[in-house]
Amino acid sequence: MKALVEIHALQNFAPSNLNRDDTGAPKDAFFGGRRRARISSQCLKRAVREYFKSAVNQGLMDNNSLAVRTKRLKDEIISILTGRGRDREEAENKLVLALKTVKLVVKDDGKTEYLLFLGRKEIEAIADVINTHWDAIVSSGVAEEKGGKKKGKKGADASELPPEIGKALEKALDGGKAVEVALFGRMLADMPEKNQYAACQVAHAISTHAVEREFDFYTAVDDLKPEDTAGADMMGTIEFTSACFYRYAAVDYNKLIENLGGDAELAASGLRTFLEGFVVAEPTGKQNSFAAHNPPEFVLVTVRRGGAPRNLANAFEAPVRVKAEESLTLESVKRLADKARKLAAAYGNDGVSFVMDLTGANTGLGTEKNNLSELLDAAMAEVRKAG
């Protein structure tokens, strides 16, 4: 039976500009007819991906289970091949020619046409194919160079290469059992058959209340100017907001296992790391200016056996308003709990939930846990039973 894992979080950030638009202003959106602060799903996923790297440093994950998003595939593979004793220029020419067999074009600047999201194992596998078929990667556009080394000229025709090279490269592009690719999916424009459908959906975070953007006017003084010179030597403005964000994500655990080639152990490890990263990882925008390091005060994880996911953003369609001395986060938790109960009454409660609540709201939405570690342990135990 399908196992669906949902995570909801309420996180109140101090004044900050965590995710800005092309003008430098904090991102926002209209919801329920009012302007809300917003953090894009792409920004949140990037923060989680950075958390995966720290998990590797802590020994919680294997670096080979991660992925990279890059246009610099050529440089990475050439580094691998030269590390195996291959000539750099010859490796570059052979690589560019071989990649054409799978419609991956390296431009004159050495970069691919678009960002590629590849597992580290896939990159190693591509290097293995080039290394294994080294002598076969030649064409009619080849000249003998110093030492008798064969170096493909620009414009060499990839169709002249043995077909097994293209087949081997296609086989190498299998997702590489990379947790990030399995979770977030990918699109390879020229090879749609190698696209990966994401096991995870991440919502844009929105404020539970209406917001107005504010401006910080700043000045800076030249430390080395004469003491009798008055006035600032630089000035400007930075826009910022402060908001309590509702955050939500859903993971199809069975799809995650499928994307990882049936490796349930890796899927469980990846899911737990994702859930932990979703809670503790923060966007880094303007943090040196604001230091808004404010972890969520409410986290709800629900494991469903079948059924449809339930984003609870409509709990805040009417913006939360608070009186003096009232907690915006606490009132937001109460709103969320009320909406969750109403949806459960209307559509059924087909999940098992666990809650970490620092606000003291006593929502009754699930089994209360004292800390994040206990919450994740309980959720993962339920995931294993459901999956």
N, C-alpha and C positions, 0 to 999 in steps of 0.2 A: 504494500500500500504506500502511496505517496506520503512522504514526510516533509512538511513545510515548516520552516523555522522563521519566526518573525521577531524582530527586536524594535522596541520603541524606547525613545529616550527624551527626557526634558532637561535642557541644559541652558542655564542662564549665564550669558557672557557679560562681563564688565565692558565698559566702553572699548570699542575695537573696530577694526576694519579687516576682518578675516578673509574676505573674498570680494575683490573689487572688480568693477566693470572696466570698459576701455577708457573711461574718463577718470578712473581712480576712485570713484565713489563706491560705497558698499552696495553690493547687489541687493535688489529688492524685487517684489512682485505684488500685484494686487490680488487679494484673496478675500472673499466675503465683502467686496466693495471697499476695502481699506488697504492702505499701503502696509506691507509687511517686510521686515528684514528677511534676507534669503542667503543661504549658502548652497551653491550648486552641488548636485550629486557628483559631478566630475571632481570638484574640489575635495569632497568628502572621501571619494574613492582613492584619490591620490594620497590623502593623509593615511588611509588604511594601508595602501601599498608601501608607504614609507615605514609603517609600523611592522610590516612583514620583514623588512630588512633588519630592524632591531631585534626581531624574534630570532633571526639567523645568528646574530651576534650573541644572543643569550643561549644559543644551542637548542632552541625550541623547534627550529625548522632547518631543513637542509637547503643550502643556497641553490642547489640544482633543481629544487621544487619551485623556484621563482621564475619570473619573466622580466624582459626588458622591452620598453617601447622606444624605438630608435629609427633614425634614417641612416645611422652609421654602421649598418650591418657589415659592410665591406671591411672596415677597420678592425672590427671585432674578430672576424674570421681570419683575416690576414695575420693578426696577432697570434691566433692559435696555430696557423700553418707555419709561420716563421719559428714558433716555439718548438716545432717538430723538425726544424732544420731545412725548411723549404726557402728558396730564394724569394725575397719580397716582391720584386717586380713581376716575376713569373707567376707567383701566387695571385697577384692582383689581376693579371690578364686572364688566367684560367678561371678564376672565380667569376669575373664579370661575364665571361662567355657562358659558363655553366648555368649561372642564374637566369640567363635568357631562356633556357629550356623550360623554366617554370614561370615565365613572363614577369620576372622581377628584374627591372631595369635599373642599373646604376648610372647616374648622370655624370657629366664631366666633372662636377665638383666632388665626386666620390660618394654622394649620398643617394639613397633610393628615392623614388618619386614621391613616396608618402611614408608616414610613420608605420613601422611594422611592429606588431605586438607578438613577440616570440618567446617561447620558453628557453631557458638556458640550455636545456638538453637538446632542443631543436637546433640551436646555433652550433653546438658541438657536433650534432649529427650531420649538418651541412658540411662542416669542416672535414668530417670523416669521409664523406662522399668525394669531396674534391681530392683529398689525400689518397684515397683508394684508387681513383680513376685518373690519377695525375697524368700518366703518359698518354691516356686516351683523349684528353681534353686538348685537341688540336684541330685546326681546320685548314682549308686551302689558303687562308690569309695568314700563314705562319712563316716566319723567317728564322734562319739560324742566326743566333747571336753569339756573343763571346762564350767560349767554353762549350759550344754546341748545344746550349740550352734553347729549348723551343719556347718562343714568346708570341702569344696571339696578338695580332694587330687589331686596332680599333676597326669595327665594322665586320669582324669575323662572323660568320653565319653559324648560329647555334644549331640549325637543322642538320648540319654536317656531323654533329657529335653522335656517338652511339646512343640509341634510344634508352639503354639501361641507365644512363646517367640521369636523364630527366625523370625516369621512373623512381630511381633511388632518392632523388631530391624530393619528389612528391611524397614518398613514403616517410622521409625525414620530417616533413611538416605535419606532424600528427598531434600537435598541442604540447608535446614534450612533458606531459603530466605536470604542467605548471599550474599551481593553485590559482594564481592571479588570472590566467587565461580562462581556466575552468569557471571561476567565479564571475568574472566581468565580461567574458566573451571577447570576440574580435571579428573584424571584417578585413579580408584581404581582397581588394577590389578586382584584381586580375585572376584570382583563384577562389571563386565563391564556394567551391567544394571544400575549401579549407577553413571556411568561416566556422566560428565556434559560438553556439548560442549560449548566452550567459545563464548560469545557475542562480545568479543573484540579481535582485532589483533594488536600487537605492533611490529613495525620494530626495528631492530638494528639501533642505531644512527650511522651515518658515517660522517666523515669530508667532507666538500664540496671541499676540496683541498688536495693535497698530503702532507704527513708529514714525518718527520724523528724524531725518538726517540732521546731524549737527556739524559744526565746523570748528576746528582748532586752528586759531591763528598763531603762527610761531615766528620767532625771530632768532637769528644767530649772529654772534659777534666774532669778529676776527681777533683771535688771541694776540696776534703780533702787531696790531695797529698801534699808533701812538696813543698815549693815555688821554690826550686832550681832544681826541676825535670822538664826537658824539654820534649816536645813531646806530642802527643795525646794519650788518653787511649782507644779510640775506633774510628774506621773509617769504612766507607763503601760507597756504591753508591745507589742512588734511580733513577730509570728511570722515565721520564715524557714527556708529550707533551703539546702543546697548539693548540686548534683546534676550528673551527666553525662547529658545528654539525647540520646536517639536521635530524630532528626527525619527526616520523609519526606514527599515530595510527588510526584505524577505528573501530567504534562500530555499530553493528546491533541493533538498539534500540528495534525493535519488538522481537528479540531473547532475549534481556535483560529482557523485560517484561515477556516473556514466562518462562525464567529461574527463575524468581522471583515469580512464581505462579500467574501471572496476576496482580501483584501489580504495577500499573502504577505510583502511587505516589512515591513508594520506588525506582522504576527504574529511575524516573526523578531526584530524590535526589542523587542517586548513580552516574548517568551519569554526573551531574554537578560537583560533588565532584571529579570524575575521571578526567574530563577536567581541572579543577583547579589544581589538583595534578600533572597532566601531565606537566603543565606549570611551577609550582613553586617548585615541589619536586626535590631534587638533590641527585645523588648518594653520598655516604659518604666516599668513598675510599680516604685515605690519606689526608683528608681535614684538619686535624690538622697540616699537614706539608705545605699545599698549600693555604688553605682558598679560593678556587676558587668558590666564590658565585656570579655567573654571570647569572642573569635571561635572558630568551629569549628576543631578541629585535624585533622579528617578529613572530606573531602567526596568522594563518589562520584557521578558522573553516568553514567547508562546510557541509550543510545538504542536502542530496539528497533524492529524492522520487523515489526509484527504481534505476536501473542502477548499474554499477560496480564501485568499489573503484578505486582511482587513486593515487598510490604512485608516488611522483615527484622526486625520487632519481636520475632518469636518467637526470635530469637537470644538474647534476654534474658528469656525466660519463667522460666528459673532465674536469679535475680539474680546479677550479677557480684560476686564477693568478692575482695578483694585483701589481701595481707599487707603488713606494714610495708615501706616503701621501694618498693613496687610502684605503678605508675601505673594509676589507674582508667580513664583514657581509653585507654591502650595496651591493656589487657586487654579493654576493650569493643570496640576495633577488631579484635582477634584473634577475638573471638566472632562479630562481624558477618561477617568474612571467611569463617569456617568455615561459617556458615549459608548464605552466598551460594554457596559452592562445592558444598555438599550439594544445594541446590535446583537448581543448574545441572546437576549430574550426574543428577538425577532427572527434570527437566523440559526439559532442553536449554538451551544458552546461545545465545539468538537475538539478543543485543545486543552493541553495542560500548561499552566502558566507559572512563572516564577518571578518574584519582584524583589528589587533592591530599592528601598525608599528611605531617603534621608530627610524627608519633609515631615514625617509623622502623620501622613494623611490617612493611614489605615484603610486603603482602598478595598481590600478583600478580593482583589483581582487574581491572586494566586498565592502560592506558598512564599512567605517572606524569608529572605535570606539576609544575613548580616553584612556580607561584603561581596565584592565582585567575584572572587575566586569561588565562593560557595554557590553563587548564582550560576556561574558557567559550569561547574561540576554537575549540578542538578539538571541543567538544561541538556548537557551532553549525554547524561545517563538516559534521559527521556528520548533523545534523538536516536540513540542506539537501539532502544526498544522499538521505536516507531519505524526505523529504517529496516 
